[in-house]
Amino acid sequence: MPLVVDASMALAWCYPDERSEATDAVLDDARAATVVVPPHFPAEVANALWAGLRSERLEEELMDAFVEALAALDIQVDAGPDIARLGDVAKGALKNKLTAYDNAYLELAHMLRCPLGTLDKELARAARHVGIPVVGLDA
């Protein structure tokens, strides 16, 4: 079964102070599954890494090891919605009280009928509301 993982979950694997038994369990699941992410995931993660380097919270060696570990996972980047569906995407985000970026993870997990790995409480709330199993975040 595939697994959708958002940037908050992936970045927890990078930062030691954000890791937990739950995030490590999701990482173990990700190693055994195909991880599917929306098209903005690489830029979202790269931006967070940039911010970590800029603020000196993250050292280059740790970032390089994280990127290598992430690249070792079977990650498929979904094509995402076409231009004609942008209005639907915005309406869905509004309905779910999420940003369009976070709603993309929700829609992807819903479409694939698979769990969503996140540490984002609002995204987890919305996922649970529509019956998507959430992993990595305590209820």
N, C-alpha and C positions, 0 to 999 in steps of 0.2 A: 504494500500500500504506500502511495506517495505521502509526503509530509510537506506542508507549507511552513516555512520558517520566516519570520520577519527580522528586520535588522536589529531590533532590541535583543532578540534571542541570540542571533549570530554574534553580536558584539559582546554579549556576556561571556562567550567562549574566549574572547580576546583579553578582557580585563579581569585579572584575578579577583578584584574586590566585588565583581558582579557575578561571579560563578557561585553555584550552589549544587547540592546533590540533584536538584530538579533540572537545572540547566545541563549538568553533565549527563543526566539520563536522556535528555533530548538529543544531545550530541551523539550519544551511543545509538539512539534510534536513527539519527541522520546518517550515521556511518553504514547502517544496514538498509537504508531506503533510498529512494530517489527523492531528493529535495526539489520542490518546485517553488520558484519565486517570481514575482511580477517584474516587469522590465526595469523599473526604477531601483530595484534592490542593489545592483552593483554601485550605482552612483550614491545611493543613500549610505551604504557601508563605507565607501571611499571617503565621503564627506566627514563621517564620524571619525575615521582614522586620521584624516587631515586635522580635524579639531583636536584630537588627542595628541598628535605630534606638536601642533602649534602651542597648546597649553602646557606641553611637557608632561602630560599625564601618561603618555605612551612613548616608549623608546622604539627606535627603528628596528632593532633586533626582534623585539616582541611582536611588532607589527608584521615583520617579514615572516616570522614563524606562524603567525595567525593566518596570513594570506596563503601560505603554503598548505596549511592544514585545511583551510576552506577549499582550496583548489583540489584537494584530494577527495573531497566529497563528490557524489554524483548529483550535481546541481544543474537543473534545467531552468532556463529563463523562459517564462511564458511570453508569448507574443503580445499579450495585453489586448485591450479593446482597440478597434479601429476608430478613426476620426468620427465616423458617423454615430458612434455610441458615446461620445464624450458627454452629451447631455444626460444620458442614462447613468453614467458613472457619477456625475455631480449630484444627481437626484438620489442615487443610492447612498452616497456618502452623507448627504443631508438627512435622509431617513434614518440611517444608522448612527447619526451623531458622531461621525468620524471625519478625518481629513480624507480627501480622495486617495492619498497615498496609502493610508491605513486601510481604507475600504477595499483597495485592490487586493490586499492579503485575504481579507474576509471573503470577497467574491471568488477568489481563486480556490480557497479551501472549500467553499460551498460547491463550486463547479466540479471539483475533483472528489468531493465527498470524503475528505480526509481531515485528519487533525491539523490544528494550527499551533505552532510553537511561538509563543510571544511572552514578553514580560510587561507589555502595555496593558494596563488595567482596563482602559476604555475599549480597546480592541477585543480583549478577552470577554468583557461584558457583552459586547455586540455579538460576538461569535456564539457565546452560550445562549443568547436570546434567540438565535436562529438555529440552534441545535448542533453547532459545530463543536466537536471536542477540542478542548484547549489543553496543551501540555506545557509544562515549564513554569507555570504560575499557580500558586496555591489559590484556592477559592477564597 
